[in-house]
Amino acid sequence: MLLPAITALLLPVLVVPLTATTVLPVLGLAVWMAVAPGGLRAESVARIDPATGIVDERAFWSDALDSDHPVTARDFIQGRSLVRRSVAAVARVDEPAVLLVDHGRAYDYWRPHTARDGVGHVTVPFPNLGAMSAAHPVGVRVVDPVGLANPLAAHSTPELGGRIGHDKDLPVAWLIADEVRPPGPGPAAPIRHAREALACPRIQEMLDSVRAPLSPQRFWRNLVGAPERTALRFSRIPEVAAEQCASRP
């Protein structure tokens, strides 16, 4: 994501003439470019470091998918059973729905749940956003519980001690409350609390900022309300979030 900014910063350097003054830094950079890829890079392992939570993502996915170069949607569809089964499950759905994993005794599979009024798409939740998105058409909405492309998860509080970058693990009750036609599957209490929290004006305003039609008025409200909206945080636990909303609408 920083490539455009880095390129912009380097553009003036790219037009500096090669002189006696600039030749030394250029030679130093050339030596560094030769040494860094081989001698300075971290060991390529597929295991997550328990102390830091850091992992070589390429090695991890190569190992997980049994492929030296997992770069296409086909690699992930073939290598991950839940991704593969989701493709067939989406193809069978003929109305707006939310697909949730049903943990069976033999293997996990996707079960569709009818979407509430106002939701006009099929939603598939999955933590590996890129893999699942590549497996489906653009009309299928893929959401992740860790907040990379999910505004609800992005504004929730992180899980204490969770792995960095994966610590906003939003419970599925939020997705059910947000998109599934009531009453929804699973325990009733967390879903009820999540619906109460979703009715909070601050959370509704945040969702409208990314879901409402982009009219001139909506654009202006998004612009001037950005600092307050960016600072919005609510508990990932539905019951606590509902209590927060009741105390501070």
PAZAPA-4460 file (N, C-alpha, C; in steps of 0.05 Angstrom, whole numbers, plus 32768, in hexadecimal, padded with zeros to 4 digits):
% residues 249
    n_x    n_y    n_z   ca_x   ca_y   ca_z    c_x    c_y    c_z   seq   type   mol
   8010   7FE8   8000   8000   8000   8000   8011   8019   8000     1      M     A
   802A   8017   8008   803B   802E   8009   804A   8033   7FEF     2      L     A
   8047   8021   7FDC   8056   8023   7FC3   8051   803E   7FB4     3      L     A
   8038   8047   7FB1   8035   8061   7FA4   8043   8078   7FB2     4      P     A
   8042   8078   7FCD   804F   808E   7FDC   806D   808C   7FD9     5      A     A
   8078   8074   7FDA   8095   8070   7FD8   809E   8078   7FBC     6      I     A
   808F   8070   7FA8   8096   8078   7F8C   8096   8096   7F89     7      T     A
   8082   80A4   7F95   8082   80C1   7F93   809A   80CE   7FA1     8      A     A
   80A3   80C2   7FB7   80BA   80CD   7FC5   80D4   80C8   7FB5     9      L     A
   80D5   80B2   7FA6   80ED   80AB   7F98   80EF   80B9   7F7D    10      L     A
   80D9   80C3   7F72   80D9   80CF   7F58   80EF   80E5   7F54    11      L     A
   80F1   80F8   7F68   8107   810C   7F65   8123   80FF   7F64    12      P     A
   8127   80EA   7F73   8141   80DD   7F74   8147   80D0   7F59    13      V     A
   8133   80C6   7F4C   8137   80B8   7F33   8142   80CA   7F1C    14      L     A
   813F   80E4   7F20   8149   80F6   7F0B   8162   8105   7F13    15      V     A
   816E   80FD   7F2A   8188   8109   7F32   819E   80FF   7F20    16      V     A
   81AE   8111   7F14   81C3   8108   7F02   81D9   80F9   7F10    17      P     A
   81E5   80E7   7F02   81FB   80D7   7F0E   8215   80E8   7F0C    18      L     A
   821E   80F0   7F24   8237   8101   7F26   8249   80F4   7F3A    19      T     A
   8260   8102   7F3E   8273   80F8   7F53   8266   80F8   7F6E    20      A     A
   8253   810A   7F73   8246   810C   7F8D   8232   80F6   7F91    21      T     A
   8224   80EF   7F7C   820E   80DB   7F7F   8216   80BE   7F7A    22      T     A
   822E   80BA   7F6E   8236   809F   7F67   823A   808E   7F7F    23      V     A
   8244   8099   7F95   8249   8089   7FAD   822F   807E   7FB9    24      L     A
   821A   808F   7FBD   8201   8084   7FC7   81F5   806F   7FB5    25      P     A
   81F8   8073   7F9B   81ED   8060   7F87   81FB   8045   7F8A    26      V     A
   8216   8045   7F8D   8225   802C   7F90   821D   801E   7FAB    27      L     A
   821A   802E   7FC0   8212   8023   7FD9   81F6   8016   7FD8    28      G     A
   81E4   8023   7FC9   81C9   8018   7FC6   81CB   7FFE   7FB5    29      L     A
   81DC   7FFD   7FA1   81DE   7FE6   7F90   81E9   7FCE   7FA1    30      A     A
   81FC   7FD3   7FB2   8207   7FBE   7FC3   81F1   7FB3   7FD6    31      V     A
   81E2   7FC6   7FE2   81CD   7FBF   7FF5   81B8   7FAE   7FE6    32      W     A
   81B1   7FB5   7FCE   819D   7FA7   7FBF   81A6   7F8A   7FB8    33      M     A
   81C0   7F87   7FB6   81CB   7F6C   7FB0   81CC   7F5B   7FC9    34      A     A
   81D2   7F67   7FE0   81D5   7F58   7FF9   81BB   7F52   8007    35      V     A
   81A9   7F66   8007   8190   7F64   8017   817F   7F4C   8010    36      A     A
   8179   7F46   7FF7   8167   7F2F   7FF1   8172   7F15   7FFA    37      P     A
   818C   7F12   7FFB   8197   7EF8   8003   81A0   7EF6   8020    38      G     A
   81B0   7F0A   8029   81BC   7F08   8043   81AD   7F15   805A    39      G     A
   819A   7F27   8054   818C   7F35   8069   816F   7F2D   806D    40      L     A
   8165   7F1D   805B   8148   7F17   805D   8144   7F02   8074    41      R     A
   812B   7F03   807E   8124   7EF0   8094   8121   7ED4   8089    42      A     A
   8124   7EC1   809B   8121   7EA5   8093   8105   7EA0   8089    43      E     A
   8102   7E92   8073   80E8   7E8C   8068   80DC   7E73   8076    44      S     A
   80C9   7E78   8089   80BD   7E62   8097   809E   7E66   8096    45      V     A
   8090   7E50   8098   8073   7E50   8096   8066   7E50   80B2    46      A     A
   8076   7E52   80C7   806B   7E51   80E2   8068   7E6E   80ED    47      R     A
   8052   7E72   80FC   804E   7E8C   8109   805E   7E8D   8122    48      I     A
   806E   7EA3   8125   807E   7EA7   813D   806C   7EAC   8154    49      D     A
   806B   7E9A   8168   8058   7E9E   817F   805E   7EB7   818F    50      P     A
   8077   7EC1   818E   807E   7ED9   819E   8074   7EF3   8191    51      A     A
   8076   7EF4   8176   806F   7F0D   8168   8056   7F0A   8157    52      T     A
   804E   7EF2   8150   8037   7EEF   813E   803F   7EF3   8121    53      G     A
   8059   7EF6   811B   8062   7EFC   8100   8067   7EE2   80F1    54      I     A
   8060   7EE2   80D8   8064   7ECB   80C7   806B   7ED4   80AB    55      V     A
   807B   7EC3   809D   8080   7EC8   8081   8067   7EBF   8072    56      D     A
   8057   7ED3   8069   803D   7ECC   805D   8040   7EBB   8044    57      E     A
   8054   7EC1   8034   8057   7EB1   801B   805E   7E94   8022    58      R     A
   8070   7E90   8035   8076   7E75   803D   805E   7E67   804A    59      A     A
   804F   7E76   8059   8037   7E6B   8066   8024   7E60   8052    60      F     A
   801E   7E71   803E   8009   7E69   802A   8014   7E54   8017    61      W     A
   802E   7E55   8011   8039   7E3F   8000   8037   7E25   800E    62      S     A
   803B   7E25   8029   8039   7E0C   8038   801C   7E04   803B    63      D     A
   800A   7E17   8040   7FEE   7E11   8045   7FE0   7E06   802C    64      A     A
   7FE8   7E10   8015   7FDB   7E08   7FFC   7FEB   7DF4   7FEC    65      L     A
   8003   7DED   7FF7   8014   7DD9   7FE9   801A   7DE2   7FCD    66      D     A
   8022   7DFC   7FCA   8029   7E07   7FB0   8040   7E1A   7FB3    67      S     A
   8053   7E19   7FA1   806B   7E2A   7FA2   8063   7E47   7F9C    68      D     A
   804F   7E4B   7F8B   8048   7E66   7F83   8029   7E6A   7F83    69      H     A
   801D   7E6D   7F9B   8000   7E70   7F9D   7FF8   7E8C   7F97    70      P     A
   7FF2   7E92   7F7D   7FEC   7EAE   7F75   7FD1   7EB1   7F68    71      V     A
   7FC4   7E9B   7F61   7FAA   7E9D   7F53   7F93   7E94   7F65    72      T     A
   7F7B   7E9C   7F5D   7F63   7E94   7F6C   7F61   7E75   7F6C    73      A     A
   7F69   7E69   7F56   7F67   7E4C   7F54   7F78   7E3E   7F69    74      R     A
   7F8F   7E4A   7F70   7FA1   7E3E   7F85   7F92   7E3D   7F9F    75      D     A
   7F84   7E53   7FA6   7F76   7E54   7FC0   7F5D   7E43   7FC0    76      F     A
   7F4F   7E42   7FA9   7F37   7E32   7FA7   7F3E   7E14   7FAA    77      I     A
   7F54   7E0C   7F9D   7F5C   7DF0   7F9F   7F68   7DE9   7FBA    78      Q     A
   7F77   7DFC   7FC6   7F86   7DF7   7FDE   7F77   7DFB   7FF8    79      G     A
   7F61   7E0A   7FF8   7F51   7E0F   8010   7F35   7E05   800D    80      R     A
   7F2E   7DF1   801D   7F14   7DE4   8019   7EFC   7DF7   801D    81      S     A
   7EFF   7E09   8031   7EE8   7E1C   8036   7EE4   7E2F   801F    82      L     A
   7EFA   7E38   8012   7EF8   7E49   7FFB   7EEB   7E39   7FE4    83      V     A
   7EF4   7E21   7FE0   7EEA   7E10   7FCA   7ECC   7E0B   7FCE    84      R     A
   7EC4   7E05   7FE7   7EA7   7DFF   7FEC   7E96   7E18   7FEA    85      R     A
   7EA2   7E2F   7FF0   7E92   7E48   7FEE   7E8A   7E4E   7FD2    86      S     A
   7E9B   7E47   7FBE   7E94   7E4D   7FA2   7E7B   7E3E   7F9A    87      V     A
   7E79   7E25   7FA1   7E60   7E15   7F9B   7E49   7E1F   7FAB    88      A     A
   7E4D   7E27   7FC4   7E38   7E31   7FD6   7E2C   7E4B   7FCB    89      A     A
   7E3D   7E5D   7FC2   7E33   7E76   7FB7   7E23   7E71   7F9D    90      V     A
   7E2D   7E5F   7F8D   7E1F   7E59   7F74   7E03   7E4E   7F78    91      A     A
   7DFE   7E41   7F8F   7DE4   7E36   7F95   7DD0   7E4B   7FA0    92      R     A
   7DDA   7E62   7FA9   7DC9   7E76   7FB5   7DBC   7E87   7F9F    93      V     A
   7DA1   7E8A   7FA1   7D93   7E9A   7F8D   7D86   7EB3   7F98    94      D     A
   7D8D   7EBB   7FB1   7D83   7ED3   7FBD   7D98   7EDF   7FD0    95      E     A
   7D95   7EF8   7FD7   7DA8   7F04   7FEA   7DAA   7EF3   8004    96      P     A
   7DC2   7EED   800C   7DC6   7EDB   8023   7DE1   7EE0   802F    97      A     A
   7DE4   7ED6   8048   7DFE   7ED6   8055   7E06   7EB9   8059    98      V     A
   7E1E   7EB1   804F   7E27   7E96   8052   7E38   7E94   806B    99      L     A
   7E31   7E81   807C   7E41   7E7D   8095   7E4A   7E60   8096   100      L     A
   7E61   7E5B   80A1   7E6C   7E40   80A3   7E5C   7E30   80B8   101      V     A
   7E53   7E19   80AF   7E45   7E07   80C1   7E59   7DF0   80C8   102      D     A
   7E61   7DEF   80E1   7E75   7DDC   80EA   7E68   7DC0   80EE   103      H     A
   7E6B   7DAF   80DA   7E5F   7D94   80DB   7E73   7D80   80E6   104      G     A
   7E6A   7D68   80EA   7E7B   7D54   80F5   7E8E   7D49   80DF   105      R     A
   7E86   7D48   80C6   7E97   7D3E   80B1   7EAA   7D53   80A7   106      A     A
   7E9F   7D6B   80A0   7EAF   7D81   8097   7E9E   7D9A   8098   107      Y     A
   7EAC   7DB1   8098   7E9D   7DCB   8099   7E92   7DD2   807D   108      D     A
   7E7A   7DDD   807D   7E6F   7DE6   8063   7E60   7E00   8068   109      Y     A
   7E58   7E0D   8051   7E4B   7E27   8052   7E2D   7E24   8051   110      W     A
   7E20   7E32   8064   7E03   7E31   8064   7DF8   7E4E   805F   111      R     A
   7DE6   7E51   804C   7DDC   7E6C   8046   7DC6   7E74   805A   112      P     A
   7DC5   7E8E   8062   7DB0   7E98   8073   7DA5   7EB1   8065   113      H     A
   7D8B   7EB2   8063   7D7E   7EC8   8054   7D85   7EE3   805F   114      T     A
   7D8C   7EF6   804D   7D94   7F10   8055   7D7B   7F21   805D   115      A     A
   7D7F   7F34   806E   7D6A   7F46   8076   7D62   7F58   805F   116      R     A
   7D4B   7F65   8062   7D43   7F79   804E   7D57   7F8F   804C   117      D     A
   7D5C   7F97   8034   7D70   7FAD   802F   7D8C   7FA3   8027   118      G     A
   7D91   7F89   802B   7DAA   7F7D   8023   7DA6   7F6F   8008   119      V     A
   7DB4   7F77   7FF4   7DAF   7F6C   7FD9   7DC6   7F5C   7FCE   120      G     A
   7DD6   7F50   7FDE   7DED   7F41   7FD4   7DF1   7F28   7FE5   121      H     A
   7E03   7F17   7FDB   7E0B   7EFF   7FEA   7E25   7F07   7FF9   122      V     A
   7E26   7F00   8013   7E3D   7F07   8023   7E4B   7EED   802D   123      T     A
   7E66   7EED   802A   7E76   7ED7   8034   7E8B   7EE2   8047   124      V     A
   7E89   7EDB   8061   7E9E   7EE4   8073   7EB6   7ED0   8073   125      P     A
   7ECE   7EDC   8073   7EE6   7ECB   8073   7EFE   7EDC   807B   126      F     A
   7F10   7ED2   808C   7F26   7EE2   8095   7F3B   7EE7   807F   127      P     A
   7F3F   7ED4   806D   7F52   7ED8   8057   7F44   7EE5   803F   128      N     A
   7F42   7EFF   8041   7F31   7F0F   8030   7F39   7F0C   8012   129      L     A
   7F53   7F0D   800C   7F5B   7F0C   7FF0   7F55   7EF2   7FE3   130      G     A
   7F59   7EDC   7FF1   7F54   7EC2   7FE6   7F37   7EBE   7FDF   131      A     A
   7F26   7EC5   7FF2   7F09   7EC1   7FEE   7EFE   7ED5   7FD9   132      M     A
   7F08   7EED   7FD9   7EFF   7F01   7FC5   7F06   7EF8   7FA8   133      S     A
   7F1E   7EED   7FA5   7F27   7EE4   7F8B   7F16   7ECD   7F81   134      A     A
   7F0A   7EBE   7F93   7EFB   7EA6   7F8B   7EDF   7EAC   7F82   135      A     A
   7ED5   7EC5   7F86   7EB9   7ECB   7F81   7EB6   7EE3   7F6E   136      H     A
   7E9F   7EE5   7F61   7E9A   7EFD   7F51   7E99   7F16   7F61   137      P     A
   7E9A   7F2D   7F54   7E9B   7F47   7F62   7E80   7F4D   7F70   138      V     A
   7E6B   7F40   7F68   7E51   7F44   7F75   7E4E   7F37   7F90   139      G     A
   7E60   7F25   7F97   7E60   7F18   7FB1   7E70   7F29   7FC5   140      V     A
   7E64   7F2F   7FDB   7E71   7F3F   7FF0   7E80   7F2D   8003   141      R     A
   7E9A   7F32   8005   7EAB   7F22   8017   7EB3   7F35   802E   142      V     A
   7EAE   7F2D   8047   7EB5   7F3D   805E   7EC8   7F2D   8070   143      V     A
   7EDA   7F3B   807D   7EED   7F2E   808F   7EE8   7F37   80AC   144      D     A
   7EED   7F25   80BF   7EE9   7F2D   80DB   7EFF   7F3D   80E7   145      P     A
   7F15   7F41   80D9   7F2D   7F4F   80E5   7F2E   7F6C   80DC   146      V     A
   7F1C   7F75   80CC   7F1A   7F92   80C7   7F29   7F9D   80B0   147      G     A
   7F34   7F8D   809E   7F42   7F98   8087   7F2F   7FA5   8074   148      L     A
   7F17   7F99   8070   7F03   7FA5   805E   7EE8   7FA3   806B   149      A     A
   7EE6   7FA3   8085   7ECD   7FA1   8093   7ECC   7FB8   80A7   150      N     A
   7EBC   7FCD   80A2   7EBC   7FE4   80B4   7EB4   7FDE   80D0   151      P     A
   7EA2   7FCB   80D4   7E9A   7FC3   80EF   7EB1   7FB8   80FF   152      L     A
   7EC0   7FA6   80F2   7ED7   7F9A   8100   7EED   7FAF   8103   153      A     A
   7EF1   7FC0   80EF   7F06   7FD4   80F1   7F03   7FE7   8108   154      A     A
   7EEB   7FED   8110   7EE6   8000   8126   7EE1   7FF3   8140   155      H     A
   7EE4   7FD8   8141   7EE1   7FCB   815B   7EFB   7FCA   816A   156      S     A
   7EFA   7FC4   8183   7F12   7FC2   8193   7F20   7FA7   818E   157      T     A
   7F3A   7FA7   818F   7F48   7F8D   8189   7F46   7F79   819F   158      P     A
   7F4B   7F60   8199   7F4B   7F4B   81AC   7F65   7F4C   81BC   159      E     A
   7F63   7F4D   81D6   7F7B   7F50   81E7   7F8E   7F38   81E2   160      L     A
   7FA7   7F3E   81DB   7FBB   7F2A   81D7   7FB9   7F1C   81BC   161      G     A
   7FA7   7F26   81AA   7FA4   7F1A   8190   7FBC   7F1F   817E   162      G     A
   7FBE   7F0F   8169   7FD4   7F13   8156   7FD1   7F2D   8148   163      R     A
   7FE7   7F3C   8146   7FE7   7F56   813A   7FDC   7F54   811D   164      I     A
   7FC9   7F66   8116   7FBD   7F65   80FC   7FA6   7F52   80FA   165      G     A
   7FA3   7F40   810D   7F8D   7F2D   810D   7F7E   7F2E   8128   166      H     A
   7F82   7F44   8137   7F77   7F45   8152   7F5B   7F51   8153   167      D     A
   7F50   7F5A   813D   7F35   7F64   813C   7F23   7F4E   8131   168      K     A
   7F20   7F39   8141   7F11   7F22   8139   7EF4   7F26   8141   169      D     A
   7EE4   7F32   812F   7EC9   7F39   8136   7EB7   7F21   8137   170      L     A
   7EA8   7F1C   814C   7E96   7F05   814E   7E81   7F05   8138   171      P     A
   7E79   7EEE   812F   7E67   7EEB   8118   7E4B   7EF7   811F   172      V     A
   7E45   7EFA   8138   7E2B   7F06   8140   7E27   7F21   8134   173      A     A
   7E3C   7F30   8130   7E3A   7F4B   8123   7E31   7F48   8106   174      W     A
   7E3C   7F36   80F8   7E34   7F32   80DC   7E17   7F29   80DA   175      L     A
   7E10   7F16   80EB   7DF4   7F0D   80EB   7DE1   7F23   80F1   176      I     A
   7DE7   7F33   8105   7DD6   7F4A   810D   7DD5   7F5F   80F7   177      A     A
   7DEA   7F62   80E8   7DEC   7F76   80D4   7DDE   7F6E   80BA   178      D     A
   7DDF   7F55   80B2   7DD6   7F4D   8097   7DC1   7F37   8096   179      E     A
   7DBF   7F26   80AA   7DAD   7F0F   80A9   7D91   7F16   80B2   180      V     A
   7D7D   7F0B   80A4   7D62   7F10   80AC   7D5D   7F04   80C8   181      R     A
   7D51   7F14   80DA   7D4C   7F0A   80F5   7D3A   7EF0   80F5   182      P     A
   7D3E   7EDE   8109   7D4F   7EE2   8120   7D6D   7EDC   811B   183      P     A
   7D73   7ECD   8107   7D8F   7EC6   8101   7D98   7EAD   8110   184      G     A
   7DAC   7EA0   8105   7DB6   7E87   8112   7DC8   7E8D   812A   185      P     A
   7DCB   7E79   813B   7DDD   7E7C   8152   7DCF   7E87   816B   186      G     A
   7DDF   7E8B   8180   7DD4   7E95   819A   7DC7   7EB0   8196   187      P     A
   7DAF   7EB3   81A3   7D9F   7ECB   819E   7DAA   7EE4   81AC   188      A     A
   7DB6   7EE0   81C4   7DBE   7EF7   81D4   7DD4   7F08   81C6   189      A     A
   7DEA   7EFC   81BC   7DFE   7F0C   81AF   7DF4   7F1B   8196   190      P     A
   7DE2   7F0D   8187   7DD6   7F1A   816F   7DC5   7F32   8177   191      I     A
   7DB5   7F2E   818C   7DA4   7F44   8196   7DB5   7F5C   819F   192      R     A
   7DCA   7F56   81AE   7DDC   7F6C   81B7   7DE9   7F79   819F   193      H     A
   7DF1   7F6A   818B   7DFE   7F76   8174   7DEB   7F88   8165   194      A     A
   7DD2   7F80   8163   7DBE   7F91   8156   7DB9   7FAB   8166   195      R     A
   7DB9   7FA9   8180   7DB7   7FC1   8191   7DCF   7FD4   818C   196      E     A
   7DE6   7FC8   818A   7DFE   7FD9   8186   7DFD   7FE5   816A   197      A     A
   7DF4   7FD6   8156   7DF2   7FE1   813A   7DDF   7FF8   8138   198      L     A
   7DCC   7FF9   814B   7DB9   800F   814B   7DC4   8029   8156   199      A     A
   7DDC   8027   8162   7DE9   803E   816E   7DEF   8053   8158   200      C     A
   7DE7   806C   815C   7DEA   8081   8147   7E07   8083   813D   201      P     A
   7E1B   8081   814F   7E36   8084   8147   7E3F   806D   8134   202      R     A
   7E36   8055   813A   7E3D   803E   8128   7E2D   8040   810E   203      I     A
   7E14   8049   810F   7E04   804C   80F7   7E10   8061   80E5   204      Q     A
   7E1A   8077   80F0   7E27   808C   80E0   7E40   8081   80D3   205      E     A
   7E4F   8071   80E1   7E67   8066   80D5   7E60   8053   80BE   206      M     A
   7E4C   8043   80C1   7E44   8031   80AC   7E38   8041   8094   207      L     A
   7E29   8056   809A   7E1F   8067   8084   7E35   8074   8074   208      D     A
   7E4B   8079   8081   7E61   8087   8073   7E6D   8075   805D   209      S     A
   7E6A   805B   8060   7E75   8049   804B   7E5F   803A   803B   210      V     A
   7E46   803C   8044   7E31   802E   8036   7E1D   8040   8028   211      R     A
   7E18   8058   8032   7E04   8069   8027   7E0D   8074   800C   212      A     A
   7DFA   807B   7FFA   7E02   8086   7FE0   7E13   809F   7FE4   213      P     A
   7E28   80A2   7FD3   7E3B   80B8   7FD6   7E30   80D2   7FC9   214      L     A
   7E1D   80DE   7FD7   7E12   80F8   7FCE   7E25   810E   7FD7   215      S     A
   7E21   8127   7FCD   7E32   813D   7FD6   7E31   8141   7FF4   216      P     A
   7E19   813D   7FFF   7E16   8140   801C   7E25   812A   802B   217      Q     A
   7E23   8111   8021   7E31   80FB   802E   7E4F   80FF   802C   218      R     A
   7E58   8109   8015   7E75   810E   8012   7E7F   8122   8026   219      F     A
   7E6F   8138   802A   7E77   814D   803D   7E77   8142   805A   220      W     A
   7E63   8132   8061   7E62   8127   807C   7E79   8113   8080   221      R     A
   7E80   8104   806C   7E97   80F2   806E   7EB1   8102   8073   222      N     A
   7EB3   8118   8065   7ECB   8128   8067   7ECE   8135   8083   223      L     A
   7EBA   8144   808B   7EBC   8152   80A5   7EBA   8140   80BD   224      V     A
   7EAD   8128   80B9   7EAA   8116   80D0   7EC0   8101   80D2   225      G     A
   7ED4   8103   80C0   7EE9   80EE   80BF   7EF9   80EB   80D9   226      A     A
   7F01   8101   80E6   7F11   80FE   80FF   7F01   80EF   8115   227      P     A
   7EE7   80F7   8119   7ED7   80EB   812D   7ED1   80CE   8126   228      E     A
   7ECC   80C9   810D   7EC5   80AE   8104   7EDE   809B   8106   229      R     A
   7EF5   80A6   8100   7F0D   8096   8101   7F13   808D   811E   230      T     A
   7F0C   809E   8131   7F11   8098   814D   7EFC   8086   8159   231      A     A
   7EE7   8080   814B   7ED1   806F   8156   7EDC   8053   815D   232      L     A
   7ED6   804A   8175   7EDD   802F   817E   7EC6   8025   818F   233      R     A
   7EC0   800C   818B   7EAC   7FFE   819C   7EB5   7FE2   81A1   234      F     A
   7EAB   7FD6   81B6   7EB4   7FBB   81BE   7EAC   7FA7   81A9   235      S     A
   7EBE   7F94   81A4   7EB8   7F7E   8192   7EA4   7F6B   819F   236      R     A
   7EA0   7F6C   81B9   7E8C   7F5B   81C7   7E71   7F68   81C5   237      I     A
   7E5D   7F5C   81B7   7E44   7F69   81B3   7E36   7F74   81CC   238      P     A
   7E37   7F65   81E2   7E29   7F6E   81FA   7E36   7F87   8205   239      E     A
   7E51   7F88   8204   7E5E   7FA0   820E   7E59   7FB8   81FB   240      V     A
   7E59   7FB3   81E1   7E54   7FC8   81CE   7E38   7FD3   81D1   241      A     A
   7E24   7FC2   81D7   7E09   7FCC   81DC   7E08   7FDD   81F5   242      A     A
   7E17   7FD5   820A   7E18   7FE6   8222   7E25   8001   821D   243      E     A
   7E3A   8000   820D   7E48   8019   8206   7E35   802C   81F7   244      Q     A
   7E25   8020   81E5   7E12   8031   81D5   7DFC   803C   81E7   245      C     A
   7DF3   802D   81FB   7DDE   8036   820D   7DE9   804D   821E   246      A     A
   7E03   804C   8226   7E0E   8061   8237   7E17   807A   8227   247      S     A
   7E1E   8075   820D   7E27   808B   81FC   7E1D   8087   81E0   248      R     A
   7E05   808F   81DA   7DFA   808B   81BF   7E0B   8098   81A9   249      P     A
***
